[in-house]
Amino acid sequence: MDAVDATVEKLRAQCLSRGALGIQGLARFFRRLDRDRSRTLDSGELQRGLAELGLGLDAAEAEGVCRRWDRDGSGTLDLEEFLRALRPPMSPAREAVIAAAFAKLDRSGDGVVTVDDLRGVYSGRAHPKVRSGEWTEEEVLRRFLDNFDSSEKDGQVTLAEFQDYYSGVSTSMDTDEEFVAM
């Protein structure tokens, strides 16, 4: 395990030792570290924050952590990247149920769920806003899909985006049984 992975594990352990509020408290911690109010953390802000938690890193290690967690290539960490890095890995049972649910939605079998795929497995006709005439069934399907789509909202959900969404849900569930039932 390299220094970056060890740092992630230490920080994750600290958060989880605080129970459910540990992960939720990360958003507050992130905002406190963001001294320039940019809604992102640079390696210096991250280094100072981790030092407060007793996880001292030198500048090169902090830059390495930033690079590893930075998924959009911006050179900084936004809250989503920060939280994603600290989520505990999911169990094989949770990963299997997510893959099965995705396969059910991906009617075309092309590895991407679109509104066309949803038409065969999800109906929006009973949605209160469709019944009231405020939305069309197409809008309901699109909004449902947007729940899983990345921040770009391109109308196409990949398995990775679907897994990422449920990875966040997974952190709030104690047992595999509870997750599978959900």
C-alpha positions as CSV (number, residue, x, y, z in Angstrom):
1,M,0.0,0.0,0.0
2,D,1.5,3.3,-1.0
3,A,1.4,6.6,1.1
4,V,-1.7,7.9,-0.7
5,D,-3.7,4.7,0.0
6,A,-2.5,4.6,3.6
7,T,-3.6,8.2,4.0
8,V,-7.1,7.4,2.6
9,E,-7.4,4.4,4.9
10,K,-6.4,6.4,8.0
11,L,-8.8,9.3,7.2
12,R,-11.6,6.8,6.4
13,A,-11.0,5.0,9.7
14,Q,-11.2,8.2,11.6
15,C,-14.5,9.1,9.9
16,L,-16.0,5.7,10.4
17,S,-15.0,5.6,14.0
18,R,-17.4,8.5,14.5
19,G,-20.3,6.5,13.1
20,A,-22.7,7.7,10.5
21,L,-22.0,11.3,11.4
22,G,-18.4,10.8,10.5
23,I,-19.0,10.7,6.7
24,Q,-21.7,13.4,6.9
25,G,-19.3,15.5,8.9
26,L,-16.8,15.4,6.1
27,A,-18.8,17.9,4.1
28,R,-18.5,20.4,7.0
29,F,-14.8,19.5,7.4
30,F,-14.3,20.1,3.6
31,R,-15.9,23.6,3.8
32,R,-13.8,24.5,6.8
33,L,-10.6,23.5,4.9
34,D,-11.6,25.5,1.9
35,R,-10.1,28.8,3.1
36,D,-10.4,30.7,-0.1
37,R,-14.1,29.7,-0.6
38,S,-13.4,28.3,-4.0
39,R,-15.5,25.2,-3.3
40,T,-12.4,23.1,-4.0
41,L,-9.3,22.1,-2.1
42,D,-5.8,22.5,-3.4
43,S,-3.0,20.4,-2.1
44,G,-2.0,23.0,0.5
45,E,-5.5,23.2,2.0
46,L,-5.7,19.4,2.0
47,Q,-2.3,19.2,3.7
48,R,-3.3,21.6,6.5
49,G,-6.6,19.8,7.0
50,L,-5.0,16.4,7.2
51,A,-2.4,17.7,9.7
52,E,-5.3,18.9,11.9
53,L,-6.4,15.2,12.0
54,G,-2.9,14.0,12.9
55,L,-2.2,12.8,9.3
56,G,0.9,14.8,8.6
57,L,2.0,14.8,4.9
58,D,4.8,16.6,3.2
59,A,3.9,18.8,0.2
60,A,4.8,16.1,-2.3
61,E,2.6,13.5,-0.5
62,A,-0.3,16.0,-0.3
63,E,0.0,16.7,-4.1
64,G,0.0,12.9,-4.7
65,V,-3.2,12.6,-2.7
66,C,-4.7,15.5,-4.7
67,R,-3.7,13.9,-8.0
68,R,-5.1,10.5,-7.0
69,W,-8.4,11.9,-5.9
70,D,-8.8,14.5,-8.7
71,R,-11.1,12.8,-11.2
72,D,-11.8,15.8,-13.5
73,G,-8.2,16.8,-13.9
74,S,-8.7,20.3,-12.5
75,G,-5.7,20.0,-10.1
76,T,-8.0,20.5,-7.1
77,L,-10.6,18.5,-5.2
78,D,-14.2,19.3,-5.2
79,L,-16.5,18.0,-2.5
80,E,-17.8,15.1,-4.7
81,E,-14.2,13.9,-5.4
82,F,-13.3,14.3,-1.7
83,L,-16.3,12.3,-0.5
84,R,-15.9,9.6,-3.2
85,A,-12.3,9.0,-2.2
86,L,-13.3,8.4,1.4
87,R,-16.2,6.1,0.9
88,P,-15.5,2.6,2.1
89,P,-15.3,-0.1,-0.6
90,M,-18.6,-2.0,-1.2
91,S,-18.9,-5.7,-0.5
92,P,-19.2,-8.1,-3.4
93,A,-22.9,-8.7,-2.5
94,R,-23.6,-5.0,-2.9
95,E,-21.7,-4.8,-6.1
96,A,-23.6,-7.8,-7.5
97,V,-27.0,-6.3,-6.8
98,I,-26.0,-3.0,-8.4
99,A,-24.8,-4.8,-11.5
100,A,-28.0,-6.8,-11.7
101,A,-30.2,-3.7,-11.3
102,F,-28.1,-1.9,-14.0
103,A,-28.5,-4.9,-16.4
104,K,-32.3,-4.9,-15.9
105,L,-32.4,-1.2,-16.8
106,D,-30.0,-1.5,-19.8
107,R,-32.5,-3.2,-22.1
108,S,-30.4,-2.6,-25.2
109,G,-27.4,-4.3,-23.5
110,D,-25.0,-1.7,-24.8
111,G,-23.6,-0.8,-21.3
112,V,-25.4,2.6,-21.2
113,V,-28.9,3.3,-19.8
114,T,-30.9,5.9,-21.7
115,V,-34.5,7.1,-21.6
116,D,-35.2,4.6,-24.4
117,D,-34.0,1.8,-22.1
118,L,-36.1,3.0,-19.2
119,R,-39.4,3.0,-21.3
120,G,-39.5,-0.7,-21.1
121,V,-38.9,-1.1,-17.4
122,Y,-40.0,2.1,-15.6
123,S,-43.3,3.8,-16.0
124,G,-43.9,7.4,-15.1
125,R,-47.6,7.4,-15.8
126,A,-48.5,7.2,-12.1
127,H,-46.2,10.0,-11.0
128,P,-48.2,12.8,-9.4
129,K,-46.7,15.4,-11.7
130,V,-47.7,13.4,-14.8
131,R,-51.2,12.9,-13.4
132,S,-51.5,16.7,-12.7
133,G,-50.2,17.5,-16.2
134,E,-47.2,19.4,-14.9
135,W,-44.7,16.9,-16.4
136,T,-44.8,14.5,-19.3
137,E,-43.9,10.9,-18.8
138,E,-40.7,11.6,-20.8
139,E,-39.8,14.3,-18.2
140,V,-40.3,11.8,-15.4
141,L,-38.0,9.3,-17.1
142,R,-35.4,11.9,-17.8
143,R,-35.4,13.1,-14.2
144,F,-35.2,9.5,-12.9
145,L,-32.2,8.9,-15.1
146,D,-30.6,12.2,-14.0
147,N,-30.4,10.8,-10.4
148,F,-27.7,8.4,-11.6
149,D,-26.1,10.6,-14.3
150,S,-22.8,12.4,-13.5
151,S,-22.7,16.1,-13.1
152,E,-22.7,16.5,-16.9
153,K,-26.3,15.1,-17.3
154,D,-25.8,13.8,-20.8
155,G,-28.8,11.5,-20.7
156,Q,-26.6,8.4,-20.7
157,V,-25.8,6.5,-17.5
158,T,-22.9,4.1,-17.5
159,L,-22.4,1.2,-15.1
160,A,-19.6,3.3,-13.4
161,E,-22.0,6.2,-12.8
162,F,-24.7,3.8,-11.5
163,Q,-22.1,2.2,-9.2
164,D,-20.9,5.6,-8.0
165,Y,-24.4,6.7,-7.1
166,Y,-25.1,3.5,-5.1
167,S,-21.6,3.7,-3.5
168,G,-22.9,6.9,-1.9
169,V,-26.1,5.2,-0.8
170,S,-24.1,2.3,0.5
171,T,-22.3,4.4,3.1
172,S,-25.5,5.0,5.0
173,M,-26.5,1.3,5.3
174,D,-25.0,-1.0,7.9
175,T,-25.7,-4.4,6.4
176,D,-25.7,-6.0,3.0
177,E,-29.2,-7.3,3.7
178,E,-30.4,-3.8,4.3
179,F,-28.7,-2.5,1.1
180,V,-30.1,-5.4,-1.0
181,A,-33.6,-4.9,0.3
182,M,-33.4,-1.2,-0.5
